Amino acid sequence: MPDRTHIRAARQTDAPSLGRGLVELAEQAAAGTPQSCGATATAVLAEEPSGAADAERTTVATHPDLPPLVSVQLSAWEGPIISALDTGRPEGADDLLHDDRWPRYRARALDAGIRSSAALPFVYDGLTVTVSVYGLRPGPLRKAAQGTTGLLGDLATESLARDRLYRAALVQVDQLDTALRSRPVVDQACGIVMYVLGCDPDQAFDLLRRFSQQTNRKLAELAGTVVRTRGRGLERNLIEFGRSAAPGPGRPASGQDRDLPG
């Protein structure tokens, strides 16, 4: 079993659970492929541009010498991982000493003492995961890894994708809950702005929204301040901003700003 002290997460872009899930997958892949000396697992979201060397990814490895083997493939866009992504099938090399398909990856792997490697791709609902195993000796790692690692990869990728969607749904629910709880305060603030500026509800809301953006404050926080102070101390700012703000959806044309009090 790989030593957990050597596990390294690089450029993690999603929830911590994604990194943990990849760590477990890499460990199980290495343990399930006796001919291997270690494994890596990499995840990338579908919305990231294909082929972009600088795309944000999550990569974990069971040994500190292995992450550079992933990095060189992603930066040079060559190697078993890239071929597996392109073909949708497991790719690898039985003996890198005599396999010159991927020059940069081959040089880095041989320098690290790696003679054979295989990469397996898995895709589920917008999440792409690759699992790679590495050997210190020549051998058909691709065939050896397709059994247990193939099954584990399918199950883990589906689980990680579902977990990511679940967490995204929780964020949306929290945002909706916050919006619903802040709506009464925003409505009260709009009423105060309507009184101060003599404008209609749409104009008041648009002005508050623009003012929150200009002052880099959340709309709910700004509305709370307006309500607590009943607009006192903000009249001049609101009036000046109402006159200078560019027309937007729901705002009157600039000629109507002359009707604002002040």
Order of alpha helices (4+ residues) and beta strands (2+ residues): beta-alpha-beta-beta-alpha-alpha-beta-alpha-beta-beta-alpha-alpha-alpha-alpha-alpha
